[in-house]
Amino acid sequence: MRLHTHIEIEPFKPHPLLRNPHSQTVAGSQVRKLSGITFRRERIDLPDGDFVDIDFADVENATWEQLGAHKPIVMMIHGLEGNARSGPAQEIYRTLSRQGVRCVGMNLRSCSGELNRTGTLYHAGATADIAYVHELLLERYPDVPIGLVGISLGANMLLKYIGENGATMREKAVAAVAISPPFDMMKGAVVMDSRLGRLYTQTMLRPLKEKVRGLAPLLEDKVDLSLLDSANTFSEFDDLFTAPLHGFDGADDYYTRSSSQNFLPDIQIPTLLLRAVDDPFFDPTDIPHDIVQRNPYLYGGFPQHGGHVGFIEGLPGNYRYWAERQAARFLARVV
């Protein structure tokens, strides 16, 4: 039996011209509105001497002050080389504010516009910074419910984080939503290393390589920087840089130990999983239908179409965003 049987996921109805997963993926990164929200940034110093920046989102006509000190809070974690002010993030803030929810976005290390101080970057299994910022919010706002949202790579990190904490997470968060998460990173790497996947890979690898170059003085004794230009796939980059910088024995070890599917059985707060079957970043066979069925805390929304962090409905000038709407409906009912 489900914990909240009254929660129903709406069907996703893309316009016929936006049924293609690539059109959904590309449009999804470009058409979401970037206006109507102001941000209050705060720098959080971390125990290892590094920092992350968090952005408190004040949505027009629904600022933190206007919503009031007793309204629930949602913390958002962005995806690979995104940030807390991206289009999908802002649509989440905008949609949740209509439900009376205050939002704060966490920028992962080096993603807020300034390189971090140490040779430690973020990766799919890095949950310590998420835990630190989450605990800070719990200390500041002890009397309000807190929910969590993750997008893409941030969704993998979020699922790993709440799974690692098991039953103790019930005291820290009331619910979570993962949008377009990888479940099996090994299978995802095969897809992204394919000819079609490489169309996306180069765009996403470019800023990662620039960050490695920018941090070169901190990294030169840990990795072979002369190999940076030869890393043309995620598997190559992760094998040469992500893995050795973060204590993994190669890319395969990194993918195996960090994949969110390993942590789903241990999740013990209501958690909504939203991912399109046609997501071009992943292998559709990794969607864990069996785990979702066995764990009453998990709710699956797996439409056939939607691309990667796309889920666009409607026409230009009147776009609607299915994933953000489902996330807001879910969180508003639970928090």
KEKE-3310 file (N, C-alpha, C; in steps of 0.2 Angstrom, whole numbers, plus 5000, padded with zeros to 4 digits):
npx = (5004:5003:5010:5003:4990:4982:4989:4991:4999:4999:4995:5008:5007:5013:5015:5012:5023:5033:5037:5048:5063:5074:5071:5063:5073:5083:5075:5070:5081:5081:5069:5063:5057:5067:5065:5057:5061:5071:5087:5094:5110:5121:5136:5142:5154:5163:5168:5180:5187:5183:5170:5152:5139:5123:5107:5093:5077:5067:5052:5042:5029:5028:5038:5050:5048:5034:5028:5029:5036:5032:5030:5033:5049:5059:5073:5084:5093:5104:5108:5122:5135:5125:5116:5110:5101:5096:5086:5076:5077:5072:5059:5054:5055:5046:5034:5032:5031:5018:5011:5013:5026:5042:5058:5075:5090:5104:5120:5132:5149:5160:5150:5143:5148:5161:5177:5180:5189:5198:5205:5195:5180:5163:5153:5143:5141:5144:5139:5141:5142:5129:5122:5128:5123:5110:5108:5111:5100:5091:5094:5092:5079:5070:5056:5048:5042:5054:5057:5065:5073:5080:5089:5093:5110:5110:5099:5102:5112:5104:5095:5104:5109:5097:5094:5105:5104:5092:5080:5083:5082:5069:5067:5072:5068:5053:5049:5054:5059:5065:5070:5073:5083:5099:5099:5106:5122:5133:5126:5121:5133:5137:5127:5130:5142:5140:5138:5127:5125:5137:5135:5129:5138:5151:5147:5144:5156:5165:5164:5168:5181:5187:5186:5194:5206:5207:5209:5221:5234:5231:5228:5238:5247:5239:5232:5235:5237:5240:5233:5221:5215:5213:5202:5188:5175:5163:5166:5180:5184:5179:5187:5200:5200:5188:5187:5200:5202:5193:5194:5190:5192:5194:5183:5173:5172:5168:5155:5148:5148:5141:5129:5112:5102:5106:5103:5090:5081:5083:5077:5066:5057:5043:5045:5046:5049:5054:5055:5058:5054:5060:5072:5086:5099:5100:5099:5084:5081:5086:5077:5070:5058:5054:5060:5053:5040:5042:5046:5037:5038:5042:5037:5033:5035:5034:5034:5032:5037:5047:5060:5076:5075:5065:5050:5040:5025:5011:5012:5023:5024:5014:5019:5019:5025:5028:5035:5039:5027:5021:5031:5028:5015:5015:5025:5018:5007:5012:5021)
npy = (4994:5011:5026:5038:5037:5046:5054:5057:5056:5066:5063:5065:5076:5080:5092:5088:5092:5092:5079:5072:5066:5073:5086:5090:5089:5099:5111:5111:5116:5129:5137:5140:5152:5166:5176:5187:5183:5186:5185:5181:5179:5168:5164:5148:5142:5127:5112:5107:5118:5123:5130:5133:5141:5147:5151:5160:5161:5173:5175:5184:5193:5183:5182:5177:5184:5189:5176:5171:5167:5154:5145:5131:5124:5122:5114:5115:5105:5107:5101:5093:5104:5114:5127:5135:5145:5141:5138:5127:5126:5139:5138:5128:5135:5145:5138:5131:5142:5146:5137:5141:5138:5141:5143:5137:5137:5126:5129:5118:5114:5126:5130:5142:5152:5155:5148:5134:5132:5121:5106:5097:5093:5093:5078:5063:5056:5063:5068:5074:5089:5092:5087:5095:5108:5106:5102:5114:5122:5116:5119:5133:5134:5127:5124:5122:5112:5103:5101:5092:5094:5087:5089:5080:5076:5081:5075:5062:5063:5067:5056:5047:5052:5053:5040:5034:5039:5033:5028:5039:5050:5054:5063:5074:5078:5080:5075:5071:5075:5068:5073:5068:5058:5049:5031:5019:5022:5016:5010:5022:5029:5021:5025:5038:5038:5034:5037:5046:5051:5058:5070:5078:5076:5083:5097:5097:5093:5102:5114:5108:5103:5116:5120:5111:5115:5128:5125:5120:5122:5116:5103:5097:5088:5077:5072:5068:5081:5083:5074:5079:5085:5074:5067:5063:5058:5055:5044:5043:5055:5054:5043:5047:5059:5062:5050:5048:5060:5059:5047:5035:5019:5021:5024:5014:5010:5021:5024:5012:5013:5025:5026:5029:5019:5010:5015:5017:5006:5009:5021:5031:5041:5050:5049:5056:5050:5056:5053:5052:5039:5040:5047:5054:5053:5042:5024:5016:5004:5004:5010:5008:4999:4988:4990:5002:4997:4989:4997:5006:5020:5026:5034:5032:5041:5039:5044:5040:5050:5065:5068:5074:5082:5090:5089:5097:5105:5111:5126:5138:5153:5149:5139:5125:5116:5100:5092:5100:5104:5092:5090:5101:5099:5086:5089:5100:5093:5084:5091)
npz = (5000:4996:5004:5002:4995:4988:4980:4963:4947:4934:4916:4904:4890:4877:4864:4847:4838:4847:4851:4849:4857:4857:4853:4863:4874:4869:4868:4881:4888:4884:4883:4895:4906:4912:4922:4933:4946:4960:4967:4983:4988:4997:5004:5009:5020:5020:5029:5024:5020:5008:4998:4996:4986:4990:4984:4988:4983:4978:4972:4961:4969:4978:4988:5000:5012:5010:5009:5022:5038:5042:5032:5022:5016:5001:4996:4982:4970:4957:4940:4930:4927:4928:4937:4952:4947:4935:4920:4922:4936:4940:4936:4944:4956:4954:4951:4963:4972:4970:4977:4989:4994:5000:4992:4990:4981:4979:4974:4967:4970:4962:4953:4954:4947:4951:4953:4964:4980:4983:4977:4976:4967:4962:4960:4955:4966:4977:4992:5003:5004:5001:5012:5022:5019:5020:5033:5039:5035:5042:5055:5055:5052:5061:5063:5052:5039:5027:5010:4996:4981:4966:4951:4936:4936:4949:4954:4955:4965:4975:4977:4981:4993:5002:5002:5008:5021:5026:5038:5046:5039:5040:5050:5045:5032:5023:5011:4994:4977:4962:4946:4930:4933:4933:4934:4933:4931:4923:4912:4907:4903:4892:4883:4882:4877:4864:4846:4844:4857:4859:4853:4863:4873:4870:4872:4886:4892:4889:4898:4910:4907:4906:4919:4926:4920:4925:4939:4939:4946:4958:4956:4948:4954:4956:4946:4928:4919:4906:4898:4897:4885:4877:4882:4877:4879:4892:4899:4897:4903:4916:4920:4919:4927:4936:4944:4950:4957:4967:4974:4968:4960:4945:4931:4930:4943:4950:4943:4947:4961:4964:4957:4958:4959:4968:4980:4981:4987:5001:5004:5014:5014:5007:4990:4974:4957:4942:4925:4908:4897:4884:4886:4880:4886:4893:4896:4893:4899:4912:4921:4936:4939:4946:4959:4963:4964:4975:4985:4996:4998:4986:4971:4955:4940:4924:4909:4891:4883:4883:4884:4890:4905:4899:4895:4890:4887:4877:4866:4858:4868:4876:4884:4895:4909:4913:4922:4932:4937:4942:4952:4960:4964:4970:4981:4988:4993:5002:5010)
capx = (5000:5006:5009:4999:4987:4978:4993:4991:5003:4995:4998:5011:5004:5017:5013:5015:5029:5038:5037:5055:5066:5080:5068:5061:5079:5086:5070:5070:5086:5081:5063:5060:5058:5072:5063:5052:5064:5077:5090:5099:5115:5124:5141:5143:5160:5163:5173:5187:5190:5180:5163:5147:5135:5116:5103:5087:5073:5061:5048:5038:5023:5028:5044:5050:5044:5027:5025:5029:5041:5030:5029:5038:5055:5061:5080:5084:5100:5104:5112:5129:5136:5120:5117:5104:5097:5095:5079:5072:5077:5068:5052:5053:5054:5040:5028:5031:5029:5011:5008:5015:5032:5049:5064:5082:5094:5111:5125:5137:5156:5162:5145:5140:5152:5168:5180:5181:5196:5202:5205:5189:5175:5157:5152:5137:5140:5146:5133:5143:5140:5121:5121:5130:5119:5103:5108:5111:5094:5087:5096:5089:5072:5068:5049:5045:5044:5058:5057:5071:5072:5086:5088:5098:5115:5108:5094:5106:5115:5099:5093:5109:5109:5091:5095:5111:5101:5087:5075:5085:5080:5062:5068:5076:5065:5046:5048:5059:5057:5070:5068:5077:5089:5102:5098:5112:5127:5136:5122:5121:5139:5137:5123:5133:5148:5138:5139:5122:5126:5142:5132:5128:5144:5156:5144:5144:5163:5169:5165:5171:5188:5189:5187:5200:5212:5207:5211:5227:5239:5228:5227:5244:5250:5234:5231:5239:5233:5242:5228:5214:5212:5211:5196:5182:5169:5162:5170:5187:5185:5178:5192:5206:5200:5183:5189:5206:5202:5188:5195:5187:5197:5192:5176:5168:5171:5164:5148:5145:5147:5137:5122:5106:5098:5109:5101:5082:5078:5083:5073:5061:5053:5040:5050:5044:5054:5051:5060:5055:5057:5064:5077:5092:5105:5100:5096:5077:5080:5088:5072:5069:5051:5053:5061:5048:5034:5043:5047:5031:5040:5043:5032:5036:5031:5039:5030:5035:5041:5049:5067:5080:5073:5061:5043:5037:5018:5009:5014:5027:5020:5010:5022:5018:5031:5025:5039:5039:5020:5021:5035:5025:5008:5018:5027:5013:5002:5016:5024)
capy = (5000:5017:5030:5043:5035:5051:5057:5055:5059:5068:5061:5070:5077:5085:5094:5083:5094:5091:5072:5070:5067:5078:5093:5091:5091:5105:5116:5112:5120:5136:5141:5142:5159:5168:5183:5187:5180:5189:5180:5183:5174:5167:5159:5144:5139:5120:5110:5106:5124:5125:5134:5133:5147:5145:5156:5161:5163:5178:5175:5190:5193:5178:5182:5174:5189:5189:5170:5171:5163:5147:5142:5126:5126:5116:5115:5112:5104:5107:5096:5094:5111:5119:5131:5136:5150:5139:5138:5122:5128:5144:5136:5125:5140:5149:5134:5130:5148:5147:5133:5144:5135:5145:5139:5139:5133:5125:5128:5114:5117:5129:5131:5148:5158:5156:5141:5133:5134:5115:5101:5093:5095:5089:5072:5060:5052:5068:5070:5078:5096:5092:5086:5101:5114:5104:5103:5122:5125:5113:5123:5139:5134:5121:5123:5121:5106:5104:5096:5092:5092:5086:5088:5076:5073:5083:5070:5056:5065:5068:5050:5043:5056:5051:5033:5033:5041:5028:5031:5045:5056:5056:5069:5080:5080:5077:5072:5073:5074:5068:5075:5065:5055:5042:5026:5015:5026:5012:5010:5029:5030:5018:5029:5045:5037:5032:5042:5051:5054:5062:5077:5081:5076:5089:5103:5097:5092:5109:5118:5104:5104:5123:5121:5107:5119:5133:5123:5116:5122:5112:5096:5094:5082:5071:5069:5070:5086:5083:5070:5083:5086:5067:5065:5065:5055:5055:5038:5045:5061:5051:5038:5051:5064:5062:5045:5048:5065:5058:5041:5029:5015:5021:5026:5009:5010:5028:5023:5007:5015:5031:5025:5030:5013:5006:5018:5017:5002:5011:5027:5030:5047:5050:5052:5055:5049:5058:5052:5050:5033:5042:5052:5052:5053:5036:5018:5015:4998:5005:5012:5003:4998:4983:4993:5007:4993:4986:5002:5010:5027:5028:5035:5033:5045:5038:5044:5038:5056:5071:5070:5075:5088:5093:5089:5103:5104:5118:5130:5144:5158:5146:5133:5122:5112:5095:5089:5105:5104:5086:5091:5105:5095:5081:5092:5104:5089:5081:5096)
capz = (5000:4996:5009:5000:4989:4985:4975:4956:4943:4928:4910:4900:4884:4873:4857:4842:4836:4852:4854:4848:4863:4856:4853:4870:4877:4867:4870:4888:4891:4881:4883:4902:4908:4917:4924:4939:4952:4962:4972:4988:4988:5003:5004:5015:5021:5021:5034:5021:5018:5002:4999:4991:4987:4990:4982:4991:4977:4979:4966:4961:4972:4983:4991:5007:5017:5009:5011:5029:5041:5044:5026:5020:5012:4997:4993:4975:4968:4950:4936:4928:4925:4929:4943:4955:4943:4928:4918:4926:4943:4941:4935:4950:4961:4952:4952:4971:4976:4969:4982:4996:4997:4999:4989:4990:4977:4981:4969:4968:4970:4956:4948:4955:4944:4954:4955:4971:4983:4984:4972:4976:4963:4963:4956:4956:4972:4982:4996:5010:5004:5002:5019:5026:5018:5022:5041:5040:5034:5048:5061:5054:5051:5064:5065:5046:5035:5022:5005:4992:4973:4962:4943:4932:4941:4956:4956:4957:4971:4980:4979:4985:5000:5006:5003:5013:5028:5028:5042:5049:5035:5041:5054:5041:5026:5023:5004:4989:4970:4957:4939:4925:4936:4930:4939:4932:4927:4918:4906:4904:4900:4886:4879:4880:4873:4857:4841:4845:4863:4859:4851:4869:4877:4870:4875:4893:4894:4888:4904:4915:4906:4908:4927:4927:4918:4930:4945:4938:4952:4964:4953:4944:4958:4958:4939:4922:4915:4899:4895:4897:4878:4874:4885:4872:4881:4899:4902:4897:4907:4923:4921:4920:4931:4941:4948:4954:4961:4972:4978:4965:4956:4938:4930:4932:4951:4951:4941:4951:4968:4964:4954:4963:4959:4973:4986:4981:4992:5008:5004:5018:5014:5000:4985:4967:4952:4936:4920:4902:4894:4878:4888:4876:4890:4897:4893:4896:4903:4919:4925:4941:4940:4952:4965:4964:4966:4981:4991:4996:4998:4980:4967:4948:4934:4918:4903:4886:4880:4888:4883:4897:4908:4894:4898:4888:4884:4874:4861:4860:4871:4881:4886:4901:4911:4916:4928:4938:4939:4946:4958:4965:4966:4975:4987:4991:4996:5007:5015)
cpx = (5004:5005:5004:4995:4983:4982:4993:4995:4999:4999:5002:5009:5008:5014:5016:5021:5035:5038:5044:5059:5072:5077:5066:5068:5082:5081:5070:5075:5086:5075:5060:5062:5063:5071:5058:5054:5070:5080:5094:5104:5119:5130:5142:5150:5160:5169:5180:5190:5188:5174:5158:5142:5127:5112:5095:5082:5067:5057:5043:5031:5022:5035:5044:5047:5037:5024:5025:5034:5038:5028:5034:5043:5057:5068:5081:5092:5100:5108:5119:5130:5131:5122:5110:5099:5096:5087:5074:5072:5072:5061:5050:5051:5047:5034:5027:5029:5021:5007:5010:5021:5038:5054:5071:5086:5102:5115:5131:5144:5158:5157:5141:5144:5159:5171:5181:5188:5201:5201:5200:5183:5168:5157:5145:5136:5142:5140:5135:5141:5133:5119:5122:5125:5112:5103:5108:5104:5089:5088:5093:5082:5069:5061:5045:5047:5049:5058:5063:5069:5079:5084:5094:5103:5113:5103:5097:5109:5110:5096:5098:5109:5103:5091:5100:5108:5095:5082:5076:5083:5072:5062:5070:5072:5058:5045:5053:5056:5064:5068:5074:5084:5092:5100:5104:5117:5131:5133:5122:5127:5140:5133:5127:5139:5147:5139:5134:5123:5132:5140:5131:5134:5149:5153:5145:5151:5167:5170:5169:5179:5191:5190:5193:5206:5213:5210:5218:5232:5237:5228:5233:5247:5246:5232:5235:5236:5235:5237:5221:5211:5210:5205:5190:5175:5169:5166:5177:5188:5184:5184:5198:5206:5195:5185:5195:5206:5197:5188:5192:5193:5194:5185:5171:5166:5166:5156:5145:5143:5142:5130:5117:5102:5100:5106:5093:5079:5078:5080:5067:5057:5049:5044:5047:5049:5051:5056:5056:5058:5062:5070:5084:5099:5106:5098:5090:5077:5083:5083:5069:5062:5050:5055:5056:5042:5035:5043:5041:5032:5041:5037:5035:5032:5036:5035:5035:5040:5043:5056:5071:5079:5070:5054:5039:5030:5016:5013:5018:5022:5015:5013:5020:5024:5029:5029:5039:5032:5019:5025:5031:5018:5010:5020:5022:5008:5006:5018:5019)
cpy = (5006:5021:5036:5042:5040:5055:5054:5059:5060:5065:5067:5070:5082:5087:5090:5085:5093:5084:5069:5071:5073:5085:5095:5093:5098:5111:5117:5116:5127:5140:5143:5149:5161:5175:5182:5184:5184:5184:5184:5177:5174:5162:5155:5141:5132:5118:5109:5112:5127:5129:5132:5139:5144:5152:5156:5164:5167:5179:5181:5189:5187:5177:5178:5178:5188:5182:5169:5166:5155:5143:5136:5128:5120:5118:5111:5111:5103:5101:5097:5100:5116:5124:5132:5142:5148:5139:5133:5124:5134:5142:5132:5130:5144:5145:5132:5136:5149:5142:5135:5141:5140:5140:5142:5134:5132:5125:5123:5117:5119:5130:5138:5154:5159:5149:5140:5133:5127:5111:5096:5096:5092:5083:5069:5057:5057:5071:5074:5085:5097:5092:5092:5107:5112:5104:5110:5124:5122:5117:5130:5139:5127:5119:5122:5115:5108:5099:5097:5090:5092:5086:5085:5073:5075:5078:5064:5057:5065:5061:5046:5046:5053:5044:5031:5034:5037:5032:5037:5051:5058:5062:5075:5082:5076:5073:5075:5071:5074:5068:5072:5062:5050:5037:5021:5019:5022:5012:5017:5031:5027:5022:5035:5044:5035:5038:5048:5054:5059:5069:5081:5081:5081:5095:5103:5096:5098:5113:5114:5104:5111:5123:5117:5112:5125:5131:5119:5116:5117:5104:5093:5088:5076:5068:5071:5075:5086:5079:5073:5083:5079:5064:5067:5062:5056:5049:5040:5050:5058:5047:5042:5056:5064:5056:5046:5054:5064:5051:5035:5026:5015:5023:5021:5009:5016:5027:5018:5009:5021:5031:5025:5024:5009:5008:5018:5013:5005:5018:5027:5037:5047:5053:5050:5055:5051:5057:5049:5043:5035:5047:5050:5052:5046:5030:5016:5009:4999:5008:5007:5001:4993:4986:4998:5003:4990:4991:5007:5018:5030:5029:5036:5037:5044:5038:5042:5044:5061:5073:5070:5082:5093:5094:5095:5102:5111:5120:5136:5150:5156:5139:5131:5117:5106:5093:5094:5105:5098:5087:5095:5102:5090:5084:5096:5099:5085:5086:5100)
cpz = (5000:5002:5008:4994:4985:4980:4968:4952:4936:4922:4907:4893:4880:4866:4852:4839:4841:4855:4853:4854:4863:4856:4860:4875:4876:4869:4877:4891:4888:4883:4890:4904:4913:4919:4930:4945:4953:4967:4977:4989:4995:5002:5010:5015:5023:5026:5031:5019:5011:5003:4994:4992:4986:4988:4984:4985:4980:4973:4967:4964:4977:4985:4998:5012:5016:5010:5018:5032:5043:5038:5025:5016:5008:4995:4987:4973:4960:4947:4934:4925:4924:4935:4946:4952:4936:4926:4922:4933:4944:4940:4941:4956:4960:4953:4960:4974:4975:4974:4989:4999:4995:4996:4989:4986:4979:4975:4971:4967:4963:4951:4949:4952:4946:4956:4962:4973:4983:4977:4972:4972:4965:4959:4958:4962:4978:4986:5002:5010:5004:5009:5023:5025:5021:5030:5043:5040:5040:5054:5061:5055:5054:5065:5058:5042:5029:5017:5001:4985:4970:4955:4940:4937:4948:4958:4958:4964:4977:4982:4983:4992:5004:5007:5008:5020:5030:5032:5045:5045:5036:5046:5051:5035:5025:5016:4999:4982:4966:4950:4935:4928:4932:4936:4939:4928:4922:4912:4903:4901:4893:4881:4877:4876:4865:4853:4842:4852:4863:4856:4857:4873:4877:4873:4883:4896:4894:4894:4910:4914:4907:4916:4929:4926:4923:4937:4945:4943:4957:4962:4950:4948:4959:4951:4934:4918:4908:4895:4894:4890:4875:4877:4882:4874:4889:4902:4902:4902:4915:4925:4923:4925:4937:4946:4952:4959:4967:4975:4975:4961:4949:4938:4932:4939:4953:4949:4946:4958:4969:4961:4959:4964:4966:4980:4987:4986:4999:5009:5009:5019:5007:4995:4978:4962:4946:4930:4914:4899:4888:4880:4884:4880:4893:4893:4897:4900:4910:4923:4930:4943:4946:4958:4967:4967:4973:4987:4991:4997:4992:4975:4960:4943:4928:4911:4897:4883:4885:4887:4890:4899:4903:4897:4896:4885:4881:4868:4863:4862:4876:4883:4893:4903:4916:4922:4934:4941:4944:4952:4963:4968:4972:4982:4991:4995:5002:5012:5018)
residu = (MET:ARG:LEU:HIS:THR:HIS:ILE:GLU:ILE:GLU:PRO:PHE:LYS:PRO:HIS:PRO:LEU:LEU:ARG:ASN:PRO:HIS:SER:GLN:THR:VAL:ALA:GLY:SER:GLN:VAL:ARG:LYS:LEU:SER:GLY:ILE:THR:PHE:ARG:ARG:GLU:ARG:ILE:ASP:LEU:PRO:ASP:GLY:ASP:PHE:VAL:ASP:ILE:ASP:PHE:ALA:ASP:VAL:GLU:ASN:ALA:THR:TRP:GLU:GLN:LEU:GLY:ALA:HIS:LYS:PRO:ILE:VAL:MET:MET:ILE:HIS:GLY:LEU:GLU:GLY:ASN:ALA:ARG:SER:GLY:PRO:ALA:GLN:GLU:ILE:TYR:ARG:THR:LEU:SER:ARG:GLN:GLY:VAL:ARG:CYS:VAL:GLY:MET:ASN:LEU:ARG:SER:CYS:SER:GLY:GLU:LEU:ASN:ARG:THR:GLY:THR:LEU:TYR:HIS:ALA:GLY:ALA:THR:ALA:ASP:ILE:ALA:TYR:VAL:HIS:GLU:LEU:LEU:LEU:GLU:ARG:TYR:PRO:ASP:VAL:PRO:ILE:GLY:LEU:VAL:GLY:ILE:SER:LEU:GLY:ALA:ASN:MET:LEU:LEU:LYS:TYR:ILE:GLY:GLU:ASN:GLY:ALA:THR:MET:ARG:GLU:LYS:ALA:VAL:ALA:ALA:VAL:ALA:ILE:SER:PRO:PRO:PHE:ASP:MET:MET:LYS:GLY:ALA:VAL:VAL:MET:ASP:SER:ARG:LEU:GLY:ARG:LEU:TYR:THR:GLN:THR:MET:LEU:ARG:PRO:LEU:LYS:GLU:LYS:VAL:ARG:GLY:LEU:ALA:PRO:LEU:LEU:GLU:ASP:LYS:VAL:ASP:LEU:SER:LEU:LEU:ASP:SER:ALA:ASN:THR:PHE:SER:GLU:PHE:ASP:ASP:LEU:PHE:THR:ALA:PRO:LEU:HIS:GLY:PHE:ASP:GLY:ALA:ASP:ASP:TYR:TYR:THR:ARG:SER:SER:SER:GLN:ASN:PHE:LEU:PRO:ASP:ILE:GLN:ILE:PRO:THR:LEU:LEU:LEU:ARG:ALA:VAL:ASP:ASP:PRO:PHE:PHE:ASP:PRO:THR:ASP:ILE:PRO:HIS:ASP:ILE:VAL:GLN:ARG:ASN:PRO:TYR:LEU:TYR:GLY:GLY:PHE:PRO:GLN:HIS:GLY:GLY:HIS:VAL:GLY:PHE:ILE:GLU:GLY:LEU:PRO:GLY:ASN:TYR:ARG:TYR:TRP:ALA:GLU:ARG:GLN:ALA:ALA:ARG:PHE:LEU:ALA:ARG:VAL:VAL)
# end
